Amino acid sequence: MIRCPLSALLTAALGTAALFPVMAQGTAAKAKPATPPVAAAHDDVVGTCNSHKLTWAQFVTRIKAENETLLGQSAAAYIATKAQEVLFGKKPQSVFTITKDEAIAALRMHPNPQLSQQLEFMLTQLAVDDAATKEGVQPTPKEVDARVADVLKGLREGGQIQKGETDEHFLSAHNVTLAKLKASYRPQVQLVNLIRKDTTRQLGHAAGPADLVQASHILVAVKDLAPTATEDEKKKADAEALTKVKGILADIRGGKIKFEDAAKANSDDPGSKDKGGDLGIFMKGMMLKEFENSAFSATPGQVTEPVKTSAGYHIILVTKSSKQITAAEAKAFIAKNEQDQIQSYLSRLMGTSNVENRLQKLLPPSQGQPGFGARPTR
């Protein structure tokens, strides 16, 4: 079961902009460009993703449908700033008027971080949709329904949905419809399908119990040397690490110390050291190749001979072979692993997608950081 906190539910349902309060900009910046005519603003392209172009009018229409409160708050913040400038500035006037359409058009040239984040969210969805179409992994309604049911179950088990409260009542209380929730989680299902296909491509088949093993290890790293170190110095450092790991192995095999205690005392892997070297279940392709080959060929319960990788020397104890991992354990691990990969896969996808957020370029440098779907600046 993948638990989903309430904040994650609302993020997915409303976009990241919904979680940030709208902030007025203080006094209007003198260097800001003039407000364009309403018609020109409507037709202006504010974002692109691959072959897609999103105009200001399309962007506003989507916000009205998905998060109209954000649009109203943003317009109100702009109006307040502009009114302050006109009525109480260096050359005050007695009257300030602006229509609703003019206020919305003005936001095109005077966006706030929340509008930029909402646009980033939409462009990210387009990039994910393009990738899912290209790879032929568009989700079925049944897959989306299953993901939403899993989310709601997690919220119920986590106590966010109270005992006796229906899912419909909970969603209504947060102004989220079931249809909106399904639409918002569809990109996540697309990403899981993309990750699953990528894993299948790497393994040559769909992931299953045969691709998993559970093991512990002890790492003895080779001493770091200066770039100018001689070959003799490198060989000496390597020999010292090998001697140390062989001594640890002899003590374990001789019954002088338990494997987990030896790991806590000697391992140079900070991620598993305090857990007695336990790495949990892992899949083929997740570890360095030399380590993986040894782990998947080792006899359960027996400590391997030292294995050298780029990290140093390892001794490995397989606690569950592929044959000992149940179908239920495999299913749970694979599902969690797919969820855990979403953000890193998304970052890679956005780094290779041709995406431009033109609202972000209008923000002051301190406010122009990308949000959901962040990618390297090209």
N, C-alpha and C positions, 0 to 999 in steps of 0.2 A: 504494500500500500504506500503510495506516495502522498504524504501529507502536504496540504497547501494552506498556509496561513491566510487570514483574512486580507492582509495587505496585498498578497500575491493575487488573490481573487480579484480585488478591485483594480489592481494594476492591469491584469489581463483583460478585464471587462471594459475598462474605461481608457486604457492607455496610460503611460507614465505621467502625462501632464495632469491627470486627475489627482495625483498625490501631492502636488506642490501648490501652496497658496499663491494666488495671483498677487504680484507686488507692483504697486504704482512706481513709476520711474522717477519720482521727485519732480524737479523742474525739467522742462523740455530741453534737450540738447540743441544748441544753436546749429550744429553741423548736420542735423538730421535733414534728409531730402524732403522736398515739398510733398504734400499729399497729392497723389495722382487723381485724376477724374475717376468717378465711380466705375464707368464702363471700362476704362483702361485697366483699372485694378482687377476687375472681374476676369478679364481675358489674359492677364499676366501669368506666365508660368512660374510657379514658386518652388517646384521640386521635380526632379527627374529620376527615373530608375530604369536603367537599361533602355528599352524603347518606349517606356511610358513617360508621359508628361502630365503633371498635375497642375491645373490652373488654380488661381486664387478662388474662383467661384466654386470649383469642384471641392477644394479644400474646405471652404466655409460650409458647403452643403453637407459634407460628411461630419463636420463638427456639430452642426445643428442636429443631425440624426443621432450622433453617438455621445456628445458631451456638450450640450448647448450652454450649460452653466459656465463652462470655460470661456466661450465666446462672449457671453454677457459680461462676465467679470473683466475680461481683457478690454472690451470696449469701454466699460465704465472707468477703468483705470486710465485709459488714454484720454477720455473726455474730461476727467477730473484734472489731469495734468495740463491739457490744452486750455481748459477754462481758467485755471490759475494763471497761466501765461497771458491770456487775453484780458482777463478782468483785473488782474493785480500785478501785471508785469511792469516794465519800464514805461510803456505807453499804454496805460489801462484804457479799456473801452467799457461802456456801460452795458453793452448787450453781447452775449455770446450765444450763437445758435448753431446747431449741427443736426442733420438728419441721421436716422438709423443707418441708412445705406452709406452715408458719408463717413460715419464713425467706423463701420466695418471696413470700408475701403482704406481708411487711414491706417488701419492695423497692418495692411500690406507693407507699408514703409516704416511702420513703428511697431514691429512685433515685440512680444516679451518672450522670455525663455520658455514659458509654458506652451505657447503656440508653436515655437520651434521644436520643442520636444514632441508635441502631438504630430507635427509633420514628419519628424524623424520616425516615429512609430508607424505612420502610414507607409512611408517609403520602405521601411523594413519589411512590412507585410507584403508589399509588391515584390521585393527581392526574393522572399521566401516562396511566394506563389510561383514566380518564374522558375525557380530551381525545382520545385515539386512537379511542375508541368514538364520541364525538360527531362527529368529523371523518371517520369511516369509513375509518381507515387502520391497523386492527389488523394486525400483521405475520403473514405466513404462516410455517409451520415452515421452509420453504425459505429465507426471508429471514433468519431467526434462525440457521439452520445456516450460511449463507454468512458472516454476521458473525462467528460463533465461529471458523469456519475461517480467516478473515482475521486474527483476533486470535492464534490459535495459530501461523499462518504468520509473523506479525510477531515473536512470541516466539522462534521458531526462527531466523529471520534475525538477530535481535538477540543470539543466543547464550544466552538463558535456557534454552531447550530444547537440550540437548546433541546433537551429531551421533550418530545411532544410537539415541537415546532416543525411545521412542514417546510420542505425546500422552497416551495413557492412563497410562503410567508417570509422566510429569511431573505430571499432575493428581493422581494417587494420592499422590505424594510430598508434595503440598501439601494433602492431605485435601479435594480438590475433585472432585466427580464431573462427568462430562460433562453430565448432566441439570441439575445445579445451575448449571453455567456457562451453559448455554443459558437457563435461567430468569432468571439475573442480567443477561444481556445483552439480554433481550427489551425492557425499558424503553428501552434506548438505541436499539434499532431502531424502537420506537414514536416516539421523539423525532425520529429522522432522517426517518421518514415524515411526521410533522407539519411539520417544517421544509420538506420537499420540496413538500408540498401548499401551504404558505404561499408559497413561491417561485413555484409554478405560478400561484397566485391573483394575485400581484403582476405577473408577466410576461404572464399571459393564455395561457400554454402551458408545457409542460415545458421546463426549461432545456436548452440545447444550444449548440453552437459559435457560432451566430449571435448569442448573447447575451453573448459574451466578446470581449475585446480585450486586447492587451498594449501598454503605453505607458510612457513616461517623462515627467516634467514638471519644470519649474522654477517655483517659487512666489516671488513678491515680495509680501510682506504689506504692507498699508496700515498706517502708523504708528498705534499705539494713542494715543488722545487722551482727555483727561479728559471726564467726562459733561457738563461745562459748556462744552465747545468750541463755537465759533460755526460757522455754515455755511461761512464763508470758510475757516476753519481746516481743516474737514473736506475741502473741495474741494482745498485746497492739498496735504494729505497724500495724497489720492487721485491727484492729478496727479503728485506726486513718485514714487509707486510705478509709475504707468503709464510715466513717462519712463524710469525705471530698467529696467523689463522690455523696453521697446522698444529700449533701448541694447544689452541682452544679446542680443536677437533679431537685431539688425543685425550684431553681432559674429559670431554663429553662422552666419548666412546669408552673411556676407562671408568666411568661412573663417578668421577670426582666432582662433577657439577652438572646440573640439569641444563638442557638447552636454553630454556627461557631465562634462567639466571645468568648464564654465560652471555646471552644477548644483552641483558640489562647492564651487565658489567663491561662489556667489550665492544658492542656494535657501534659503528660509526654512522648508522642510518637513524637520524633523529625521528623519522616518521614512525618507525616500528620498534625502536630500542626499548621504550618504556612499556611496550606491550609484549615484551619477551620475544621480540622479533616477528610477531604475527603480522602477516600481510593480508590476511583474510582470503577470500576467493578472488581470483583474477582470471582474465581471459587472455587467450593467445593474442599477441600483438600489443599487449599493455606493458610488457617488460622488455628489457634488453634481450636480444636474441640468444646470446650464450646462456643467460640466466633461464630464459624460457625453455630452451632445449633440455637443460638439466632437470628443471622442475617437472616437466611433463614426462620425462623418462625415468624419474627416480622411483624407488620402491617406498611406498608409504611407511612412515615410522622409522626409517633409516636415514641418518645424516649423510649427505653426499660428500664426495671429495671436494676440495676447493675449486671454485669456478671463477675464472678471471673475466671481468668485464671492464668497460671504461671507468666504472665507479670504483673498482678495486677488486678484492678477493671476497667471495661469498662461500659460506657453507649453508646448505638448504635442508630443511626438514619438511617433507610433504606430510601434511596432517590429514588431507582428504584427496584421494586421486579422482580423476574424472569419473571413474566408475562408481565411486562412493558418494558423489554429489547427486542428490535426488532431482527429479524433474521440477518439483516445486521450488527447490533452492535455486536451480538454474534459471527458472522463469523470473523469480524475484530479483536475482542479481542482474540479469540482462535488462529487465525493465528499469531498474534503478540506474544502471550504467548508461542507458539511453537518455534518461532524464538529466543525469549529471553532465552529459556531453553537450547539452543544448546551448549553453552560453558560449562555449569555446567554438562550437561548430558555427553558430550564428556570427561570431566575430570574424571567423575565416570567410564566411560567405559574404559578409558586408565588405570585407577587405578586397574581394575580387569582383564585386558588383559595381557597375557604373552608376553611382548614386550622388546626387547633388541636392543639398538643402539650402535654398537661396535665402530663406528667412534667417538661418543661422548666421549668414554673412553680415546681416544688419545689426546683430547684437554687439554690445560692447565686448571687448576681449574677455573680461572676467565672467561674462554670462554666456559665452558662445560655445561652451563645452557640449558635445553631443551626449544624448542620454541613451535610452534603450536602443540597442543596435549600434552602439558606438563602434567606429572603425578608424583605422589610421588615416590621417590627413594626407591626401594625395597632392 
